[in-house]
Amino acid sequence: MEVTCCIKKYCQSLDLNSNIHEYNTQRKVDIHVQAYKTDLYKKSVINMGTKLHNKMPGYVKEVVNYKSFKKELKSFLLHHALCTVEEFVSL
């Protein structure tokens, strides 16, 4: 939850897919996943946070206010009772 909230709070510096290309796709509001060459970046907060943020349902991602986003995310996670990151990513 904390990694995803960190990405939401500081996502202004990250590019959305709509900024990378002009195609009207379902994932246009997702954060663009950067290519990486090292395992260090693969395990970084930015990379994992981006992937977790992109896996969230649309109604959670669309919340603009940070406090409301955090509340909505917590509600989603409690409702689904996921134990590991792998379970969340496999949704």
N, CA, C and O atoms as a printed pandas DataFrame, in Angstrom:
     atom_number atom_name residue_name chain_id  residue_number  x_coord  y_coord  z_coord
0              1         N          MET        A               1    0.822   -1.191    0.000
1              2        CA          MET        A               1    0.000    0.000    0.000
2              3         C          MET        A               1    0.868    1.259    0.000
3              4         O          MET        A               1    0.582    2.225   -0.707
4              5         N          GLU        A               2    1.933    1.231    0.805
5              6        CA          GLU        A               2    2.806    2.408    0.916
6              7         C          GLU        A               2    3.534    2.706   -0.397
7              8         O          GLU        A               2    3.699    3.869   -0.768
8              9         N          VAL        A               3    3.966    1.666   -1.093
9             10        CA          VAL        A               3    4.671    1.881   -2.368
10            11         C          VAL        A               3    3.726    2.503   -3.386
11            12         O          VAL        A               3    4.107    3.424   -4.108
12            13         N          THR        A               4    2.502    2.007   -3.445
13            14        CA          THR        A               4    1.525    2.537   -4.388
14            15         C          THR        A               4    1.141    3.969   -4.043
15            16         O          THR        A               4    0.962    4.797   -4.936
16            17         N          CYS        A               5    1.015    4.264   -2.762
17            18        CA          CYS        A               5    0.707    5.640   -2.341
18            19         C          CYS        A               5    1.854    6.583   -2.679
19            20         O          CYS        A               5    1.628    7.730   -3.064
20            21         N          CYS        A               6    3.074    6.103   -2.535
21            22        CA          CYS        A               6    4.243    6.913   -2.889
22            23         C          CYS        A               6    4.230    7.251   -4.378
23            24         O          CYS        A               6    4.505    8.388   -4.762
24            25         N          ILE        A               7    3.914    6.278   -5.204
25            26        CA          ILE        A               7    3.834    6.511   -6.650
26            27         C          ILE        A               7    2.728    7.518   -6.970
27            28         O          ILE        A               7    2.917    8.405   -7.802
28            29         N          LYS        A               8    1.582    7.381   -6.313
29            30        CA          LYS        A               8    0.464    8.296   -6.557
30            31         C          LYS        A               8    0.836    9.725   -6.162
31            32         O          LYS        A               8    0.502   10.682   -6.861
32            33         N          LYS        A               9    1.526    9.853   -5.038
33            34        CA          LYS        A               9    1.873   11.172   -4.533
34            35         C          LYS        A               9    2.902   11.872   -5.422
35            36         O          LYS        A               9    2.844   13.088   -5.605
36            37         N          TYR        A              10    3.842   11.104   -5.972
37            38        CA          TYR        A              10    4.933   11.686   -6.745
38            39         C          TYR        A              10    4.873   11.309   -8.223
39            40         O          TYR        A              10    5.896   11.370   -8.906
40            41         N          CYS        A              11    3.706   10.920   -8.736
41            42        CA          CYS        A              11    3.616   10.429  -10.119
42            43         C          CYS        A              11    3.661   11.540  -11.158
43            44         O          CYS        A              11    3.638   11.249  -12.354
44            45         N          GLN        A              12    3.722   12.782  -10.751
45            46        CA          GLN        A              12    3.790   13.870  -11.724
46            47         C          GLN        A              12    5.043   13.754  -12.596
47            48         O          GLN        A              12    5.029   14.170  -13.754
48            49         N          SER        A              13    6.113   13.198  -12.053
49            50        CA          SER        A              13    7.357   13.094  -12.812
50            51         C          SER        A              13    7.393   11.854  -13.707
51            52         O          SER        A              13    8.304   11.720  -14.524
52            53         N          LEU        A              14    6.429   10.951  -13.571
53            54        CA          LEU        A              14    6.402    9.740  -14.385
54            55         C          LEU        A              14    5.483    9.942  -15.588
55            56         O          LEU        A              14    4.449   10.603  -15.488
56            57         N          ASP        A              15    5.869    9.370  -16.718
57            58        CA          ASP        A              15    5.092    9.512  -17.952
58            59         C          ASP        A              15    3.947    8.510  -17.994
59            60         O          ASP        A              15    4.101    7.351  -17.611
60            61         N          LEU        A              16    2.802    8.977  -18.464
61            62        CA          LEU        A              16    1.678    8.088  -18.721
62            63         C          LEU        A              16    1.826    7.514  -20.127
63            64         O          LEU        A              16    2.526    8.080  -20.966
64            65         N          ASN        A              17    1.164    6.394  -20.376
65            66        CA          ASN        A              17    1.212    5.809  -21.721
66            67         C          ASN        A              17    0.673    6.775  -22.765
67            68         O          ASN        A              17    1.133    6.767  -23.907
68            69         N          SER        A              18   -0.291    7.603  -22.396
69            70        CA          SER        A              18   -0.851    8.569  -23.350
70            71         C          SER        A              18    0.173    9.627  -23.762
71            72         O          SER        A              18    0.031   10.236  -24.822
72            73         N          ASN        A              19    1.203    9.856  -22.942
73            74        CA          ASN        A              19    2.267   10.796  -23.303
74            75         C          ASN        A              19    3.304   10.157  -24.227
75            76         O          ASN        A              19    4.011   10.857  -24.951
76            77         N          ILE        A              20    3.390    8.828  -24.198
77            78        CA          ILE        A              20    4.380    8.104  -24.993
78            79         C          ILE        A              20    3.881    7.903  -26.433
79            80         O          ILE        A              20    4.630    8.078  -27.394
80            81         N          HIS        A              21    2.601    7.531  -26.558
81            82        CA          HIS        A              21    2.015    7.338  -27.886
82            83         C          HIS        A              21    0.607    7.922  -27.903
83            84         O          HIS        A              21    0.018    8.174  -26.852
84            85         N          GLU        A              22    0.079    8.133  -29.087
85            86        CA          GLU        A              22   -1.221    8.785  -29.226
86            87         C          GLU        A              22   -2.355    7.812  -29.512
87            88         O          GLU        A              22   -3.465    8.238  -29.829
88            89         N          TYR        A              23   -2.091    6.500  -29.404
89            90        CA          TYR        A              23   -3.137    5.515  -29.650
90            91         C          TYR        A              23   -4.123    5.508  -28.494
91            92         O          TYR        A              23   -3.727    5.646  -27.336
92            93         N          ASN        A              24   -5.396    5.349  -28.801
93            94        CA          ASN        A              24   -6.442    5.336  -27.793
94            95         C          ASN        A              24   -6.620    3.904  -27.286
95            96         O          ASN        A              24   -7.482    3.177  -27.779
96            97         N          THR        A              25   -5.823    3.500  -26.319
97            98        CA          THR        A              25   -5.862    2.142  -25.789
98            99         C          THR        A              25   -6.488    2.123  -24.408
99           100         O          THR        A              25   -6.713    3.171  -23.804
100          101         N          GLN        A              26   -6.771    0.916  -23.906
101          102        CA          GLN        A              26   -7.332    0.768  -22.570
102          103         C          GLN        A              26   -6.337    1.199  -21.497
103          104         O          GLN        A              26   -6.741    1.653  -20.427
104          105         N          ARG        A              27   -5.081    1.065  -21.766
105          106        CA          ARG        A              27   -4.031    1.355  -20.781
106          107         C          ARG        A              27   -3.420    2.740  -20.940
107          108         O          ARG        A              27   -2.306    2.977  -20.474
108          109         N          LYS        A              28   -4.122    3.647  -21.584
109          110        CA          LYS        A              28   -3.557    4.972  -21.831
110          111         C          LYS        A              28   -3.367    5.783  -20.557
111          112         O          LYS        A              28   -2.534    6.688  -20.533
112          113         N          VAL        A              29   -4.117    5.484  -19.492
113          114        CA          VAL        A              29   -3.968    6.223  -18.232
114          115         C          VAL        A              29   -3.001    5.537  -17.274
115          116         O          VAL        A              29   -2.781    6.022  -16.164
116          117         N          ASP        A              30   -2.417    4.402  -17.696
117          118        CA          ASP        A              30   -1.416    3.727  -16.868
118          119         C          ASP        A              30   -0.075    4.454  -16.961
119          120         O          ASP        A              30    0.199    5.157  -17.934
120          121         N          ILE        A              31    0.741    4.276  -15.948
121          122        CA          ILE        A              31    2.087    4.841  -15.953
122          123         C          ILE        A              31    2.961    3.973  -16.851
123          124         O          ILE        A              31    2.920    2.746  -16.773
124          125         N          HIS        A              32    3.744    4.616  -17.698
125          126        CA          HIS        A              32    4.622    3.898  -18.622
126          127         C          HIS        A              32    5.716    3.176  -17.839
127          128         O          HIS        A              32    6.419    3.784  -17.032
128          129         N          VAL        A              33    5.852    1.871  -18.086
129          130        CA          VAL        A              33    6.881    1.070  -17.421
130          131         C          VAL        A              33    8.190    1.264  -18.171
131          132         O          VAL        A              33    8.285    0.972  -19.363
132          133         N          GLN        A              34    9.192    1.757  -17.466
133          134        CA          GLN        A              34   10.494    2.018  -18.065
134          135         C          GLN        A              34   11.239    0.703  -18.332
135          136         O          GLN        A              34   11.119   -0.248  -17.560
136          137         N          ALA        A              35   11.995    0.655  -19.408
137          138        CA          ALA        A              35   12.857   -0.491  -19.682
138          139         C          ALA        A              35   14.023   -0.466  -18.703
139          140         O          ALA        A              35   14.515    0.602  -18.340
140          141         N          TYR        A              36   14.455   -1.628  -18.286
141          142        CA          TYR        A              36   15.558   -1.689  -17.330
142          143         C          TYR        A              36   16.566   -2.745  -17.761
143          144         O          TYR        A              36   16.232   -3.724  -18.428
144          145         N          LYS        A              37   17.808   -2.512  -17.357
145          146        CA          LYS        A              37   18.876   -3.437  -17.703
146          147         C          LYS        A              37   19.478   -4.099  -16.472
147          148         O          LYS        A              37   20.215   -5.077  -16.597
148          149         N          THR        A              38   19.181   -3.588  -15.305
149          150        CA          THR        A              38   19.796   -4.127  -14.093
150          151         C          THR        A              38   18.737   -4.679  -13.142
151          152         O          THR        A              38   17.578   -4.265  -13.162
152          153         N          ASP        A              39   19.165   -5.613  -12.319
153          154        CA          ASP        A              39   18.272   -6.157  -11.291
154          155         C          ASP        A              39   17.992   -5.127  -10.211
155          156         O          ASP        A              39   16.951   -5.183   -9.557
156          157         N          LEU        A              40   18.898   -4.198  -10.021
157          158        CA          LEU        A              40   18.695   -3.154   -9.021
158          159         C          LEU        A              40   17.480   -2.301   -9.367
159          160         O          LEU        A              40   16.662   -2.002   -8.497
160          161         N          TYR        A              41   17.358   -1.909  -10.633
161          162        CA          TYR        A              41   16.192   -1.119  -11.048
162          163         C          TYR        A              41   14.932   -1.978  -11.042
163          164         O          TYR        A              41   13.848   -1.490  -10.719
164          165         N          LYS        A              42   15.070   -3.258  -11.397
165          166        CA          LYS        A              42   13.924   -4.164  -11.405
166          167         C          LYS        A              42   13.271   -4.243  -10.029
167          168         O          LYS        A              42   12.051   -4.372   -9.926
168          169         N          LYS        A              43   14.075   -4.165   -8.977
169          170        CA          LYS        A              43   13.582   -4.261   -7.604
170          171         C          LYS        A              43   13.336   -2.899   -6.963
171          172         O          LYS        A              43   13.003   -2.825   -5.780
172          173         N          SER        A              44   13.493   -1.836   -7.718
173          174        CA          SER        A              44   13.368   -0.493   -7.155
174          175         C          SER        A              44   11.915   -0.143   -6.848
175          176         O          SER        A              44   10.985   -0.756   -7.372
176          177         N          VAL        A              45   11.746    0.849   -5.993
177          178        CA          VAL        A              45   10.413    1.317   -5.600
178          179         C          VAL        A              45    9.665    1.873   -6.802
179          180         O          VAL        A              45    8.464    1.644   -6.946
180          181         N          ILE        A              46   10.355    2.591   -7.653
181          182        CA          ILE        A              46    9.701    3.184   -8.826
182          183         C          ILE        A              46    9.172    2.102   -9.754
183          184         O          ILE        A              46    8.027    2.180  -10.198
184          185         N          ASN        A              47    9.977    1.100  -10.052
185          186        CA          ASN        A              47    9.554    0.047  -10.969
186          187         C          ASN        A              47    8.415   -0.778  -10.373
187          188         O          ASN        A              47    7.397   -0.991  -11.032
188          189         N          MET        A              48    8.573   -1.239   -9.144
189          190        CA          MET        A              48    7.525   -2.050   -8.513
190          191         C          MET        A              48    6.261   -1.223   -8.275
191          192         O          MET        A              48    5.150   -1.718   -8.462
192          193         N          GLY        A              49    6.429    0.021   -7.869
193          194        CA          GLY        A              49    5.281    0.888   -7.644
194          195         C          GLY        A              49    4.500    1.149   -8.912
195          196         O          GLY        A              49    3.269    1.192   -8.894
196          197         N          THR        A              50    5.209    1.323  -10.010
197          198        CA          THR        A              50    4.562    1.522  -11.302
198          199         C          THR        A              50    3.741    0.296  -11.686
199          200         O          THR        A              50    2.595    0.419  -12.118
200          201         N          LYS        A              51    4.324   -0.874  -11.529
201          202        CA          LYS        A              51    3.609   -2.105  -11.871
202          203         C          LYS        A              51    2.391   -2.307  -10.979
203          204         O          LYS        A              51    1.330   -2.706  -11.458
204          205         N          LEU        A              52    2.537   -2.036   -9.689
205          206        CA          LEU        A              52    1.407   -2.186   -8.771
206          207         C          LEU        A              52    0.316   -1.169   -9.078
207          208         O          LEU        A              52   -0.870   -1.499   -9.062
208          209         N          HIS        A              53    0.715    0.063   -9.355
209          210        CA          HIS        A              53   -0.252    1.111   -9.694
210          211         C          HIS        A              53   -1.036    0.744  -10.948
211          212         O          HIS        A              53   -2.247    0.955  -11.008
212          213         N          ASN        A              54   -0.359    0.201  -11.939
213          214        CA          ASN        A              54   -1.020   -0.162  -13.193
214          215         C          ASN        A              54   -1.979   -1.333  -13.026
215          216         O          ASN        A              54   -2.912   -1.476  -13.817
216          217         N          LYS        A              55   -1.773   -2.171  -12.020
217          218        CA          LYS        A              55   -2.644   -3.327  -11.785
218          219         C          LYS        A              55   -3.896   -2.983  -10.983
219          220         O          LYS        A              55   -4.809   -3.802  -10.889
220          221         N          MET        A              56   -3.952   -1.801  -10.414
221          222        CA          MET        A              56   -5.121   -1.410   -9.630
222          223         C          MET        A              56   -6.325   -1.236  -10.550
223          224         O          MET        A              56   -6.167   -0.914  -11.727
224          225         N          PRO        A              57   -7.524   -1.448  -10.017
225          226        CA          PRO        A              57   -8.716   -1.199  -10.837
226          227         C          PRO        A              57   -8.848    0.284  -11.174
227          228         O          PRO        A              57   -8.351    1.143  -10.445
228          229         N          GLY        A              58   -9.509    0.568  -12.264
229          230        CA          GLY        A              58   -9.636    1.935  -12.762
230          231         C          GLY        A              58  -10.275    2.899  -11.791
231          232         O          GLY        A              58   -9.855    4.053  -11.709
232          233         N          TYR        A              59  -11.287    2.458  -11.049
233          234        CA          TYR        A              59  -11.959    3.373  -10.124
234          235         C          TYR        A              59  -11.049    3.829   -8.995
235          236         O          TYR        A              59  -11.279    4.892   -8.417
236          237         N          VAL        A              60  -10.025    3.057   -8.667
237          238        CA          VAL        A              60   -9.063    3.475   -7.640
238          239         C          VAL        A              60   -8.053    4.443   -8.245
239          240         O          VAL        A              60   -7.722    5.460   -7.635
240          241         N          LYS        A              61   -7.562    4.131   -9.440
241          242        CA          LYS        A              61   -6.560    4.984  -10.097
242          243         C          LYS        A              61   -7.102    6.360  -10.441
243          244         O          LYS        A              61   -6.346    7.331  -10.467
244          245         N          GLU        A              62   -8.395    6.460  -10.705
245          246        CA          GLU        A              62   -8.984    7.717  -11.151
246          247         C          GLU        A              62   -9.217    8.728  -10.032
247          248         O          GLU        A              62   -9.536    9.885  -10.306
248          249         N          VAL        A              63   -9.064    8.312   -8.782
249          250        CA          VAL        A              63   -9.259    9.231   -7.660
250          251         C          VAL        A              63   -8.128   10.243   -7.664
251          252         O          VAL        A              63   -6.957    9.863   -7.658
252          253         N          VAL        A              64   -8.460   11.522   -7.675
253          254        CA          VAL        A              64   -7.465   12.578   -7.796
254          255         C          VAL        A              64   -6.896   12.976   -6.432
255          256         O          VAL        A              64   -5.681   13.113   -6.287
256          257         N          ASN        A              65   -7.742   13.158   -5.456
257          258        CA          ASN        A              65   -7.325   13.576   -4.121
258          259         C          ASN        A              65   -6.515   12.459   -3.454
259          260         O          ASN        A              65   -6.941   11.304   -3.441
260          261         N          TYR        A              66   -5.345   12.806   -2.900
261          262        CA          TYR        A              66   -4.450   11.804   -2.325
262          263         C          TYR        A              66   -5.079   11.087   -1.132
263          264         O          TYR        A              66   -4.979    9.865   -1.030
264          265         N          LYS        A              67   -5.724   11.824   -0.232
265          266        CA          LYS        A              67   -6.335   11.199    0.941
266          267         C          LYS        A              67   -7.477   10.271    0.538
267          268         O          LYS        A              67   -7.632    9.194    1.114
268          269         N          SER        A              68   -8.265   10.674   -0.431
269          270        CA          SER        A              68   -9.350    9.828   -0.925
270          271         C          SER        A              68   -8.795    8.589   -1.623
271          272         O          SER        A              68   -9.341    7.494   -1.492
272          273         N          PHE        A              69   -7.698    8.775   -2.371
273          274        CA          PHE        A              69   -7.047    7.656   -3.036
274          275         C          PHE        A              69   -6.574    6.633   -2.015
275          276         O          PHE        A              69   -6.799    5.434   -2.180
276          277         N          LYS        A              70   -5.928    7.099   -0.976
277          278        CA          LYS        A              70   -5.412    6.201    0.054
278          279         C          LYS        A              70   -6.546    5.426    0.726
279          280         O          LYS        A              70   -6.419    4.230    0.990
280          281         N          LYS        A              71   -7.643    6.111    0.997
281          282        CA          LYS        A              71   -8.805    5.477    1.612
282          283         C          LYS        A              71   -9.410    4.432    0.670
283          284         O          LYS        A              71   -9.745    3.328    1.101
284          285         N          GLU        A              72   -9.550    4.774   -0.597
285          286        CA          GLU        A              72  -10.122    3.853   -1.592
286          287         C          GLU        A              72   -9.224    2.639   -1.798
287          288         O          GLU        A              72   -9.718    1.518   -1.919
288          289         N          LEU        A              73   -7.908    2.850   -1.839
289          290        CA          LEU        A              73   -6.958    1.759   -1.997
290          291         C          LEU        A              73   -7.018    0.819   -0.797
291          292         O          LEU        A              73   -7.015   -0.401   -0.960
292          293         N          LYS        A              74   -7.072    1.384    0.398
293          294        CA          LYS        A              74   -7.147    0.564    1.608
294          295         C          LYS        A              74   -8.425   -0.267    1.613
295          296         O          LYS        A              74   -8.400   -1.443    1.977
296          297         N          SER        A              75   -9.520    0.324    1.219
297          298        CA          SER        A              75  -10.789   -0.390    1.143
298          299         C          SER        A              75  -10.705   -1.538    0.136
299          300         O          SER        A              75  -11.173   -2.643    0.408
300          301         N          PHE        A              76  -10.106   -1.271   -1.030
301          302        CA          PHE        A              76   -9.949   -2.301   -2.051
302          303         C          PHE        A              76   -9.100   -3.458   -1.531
303          304         O          PHE        A              76   -9.463   -4.622   -1.698
304          305         N          LEU        A              77   -7.977   -3.140   -0.904
305          306        CA          LEU        A              77   -7.077   -4.186   -0.407
306          307         C          LEU        A              77   -7.711   -4.995    0.724
307          308         O          LEU        A              77   -7.527   -6.211    0.786
308          309         N          LEU        A              78   -8.446   -4.348    1.609
309          310        CA          LEU        A              78   -9.112   -5.072    2.685
310          311         C          LEU        A              78  -10.232   -5.958    2.150
311          312         O          LEU        A              78  -10.459   -7.055    2.661
312          313         N          HIS        A              79  -10.916   -5.492    1.144
313          314        CA          HIS        A              79  -12.017   -6.264    0.564
314          315         C          HIS        A              79  -11.501   -7.519   -0.137
315          316         O          HIS        A              79  -12.154   -8.562   -0.094
316          317         N          HIS        A              80  -10.340   -7.430   -0.779
317          318        CA          HIS        A              80   -9.802   -8.567   -1.521
318          319         C          HIS        A              80   -8.873   -9.448   -0.695
319          320         O          HIS        A              80   -8.568  -10.564   -1.113
320          321         N          ALA        A              81   -8.420   -8.986    0.451
321          322        CA          ALA        A              81   -7.595   -9.764    1.384
322          323         C          ALA        A              81   -6.445  -10.502    0.688
323          324         O          ALA        A              81   -6.327  -11.722    0.792
324          325         N          LEU        A              82   -5.611   -9.755   -0.012
325          326        CA          LEU        A              82   -4.453  -10.333   -0.692
326          327         C          LEU        A              82   -3.287  -10.428    0.287
327          328         O          LEU        A              82   -3.042   -9.503    1.062
328          329         N          CYS        A              83   -2.576  -11.539    0.249
329          330        CA          CYS        A              83   -1.492  -11.760    1.200
330          331         C          CYS        A              83   -0.124  -11.394    0.641
331          332         O          CYS        A              83    0.765  -10.993    1.392
332          333         N          THR        A              84    0.050  -11.528   -0.662
333          334        CA          THR        A              84    1.363  -11.275   -1.244
334          335         C          THR        A              84    1.238  -10.341   -2.450
335          336         O          THR        A              84    0.150  -10.133   -2.985
336          337         N          VAL        A              85    2.359   -9.796   -2.854
337          338        CA          VAL        A              85    2.406   -8.938   -4.042
338          339         C          VAL        A              85    2.076   -9.764   -5.285
339          340         O          VAL        A              85    1.426   -9.263   -6.203
340          341         N          GLU        A              86    2.514  -11.011   -5.325
341          342        CA          GLU        A              86    2.257  -11.870   -6.463
342          343         C          GLU        A              86    0.750  -12.081   -6.673
343          344         O          GLU        A              86    0.279  -12.130   -7.809
344          345         N          GLU        A              87    0.004  -12.205   -5.576
345          346        CA          GLU        A              87   -1.454  -12.330   -5.685
346          347         C          GLU        A              87   -2.063  -11.062   -6.278
347          348         O          GLU        A              87   -2.977  -11.138   -7.099
348          349         N          PHE        A              88   -1.570   -9.914   -5.874
349          350        CA          PHE        A              88   -2.085   -8.644   -6.382
350          351         C          PHE        A              88   -1.780   -8.497   -7.873
351          352         O          PHE        A              88   -2.637   -8.067   -8.645
352          353         N          VAL        A              89   -0.582   -8.847   -8.266
353          354        CA          VAL        A              89   -0.171   -8.708   -9.662
354          355         C          VAL        A              89   -0.933   -9.682  -10.552
355          356         O          VAL        A              89   -1.169   -9.394  -11.725
356          357         N          SER        A              90   -1.318  -10.826  -10.008
357          358        CA          SER        A              90   -2.019  -11.832  -10.819
358          359         C          SER        A              90   -3.511  -11.545  -10.977
359          360         O          SER        A              90   -4.198  -12.288  -11.677
360          361         N          LEU        A              91   -4.037  -10.483  -10.342
361          362        CA          LEU        A              91   -5.461  -10.137  -10.485
362          363         C          LEU        A              91   -5.835   -9.846  -11.908
363          364         O          LEU        A              91   -6.993   -9.541  -12.192
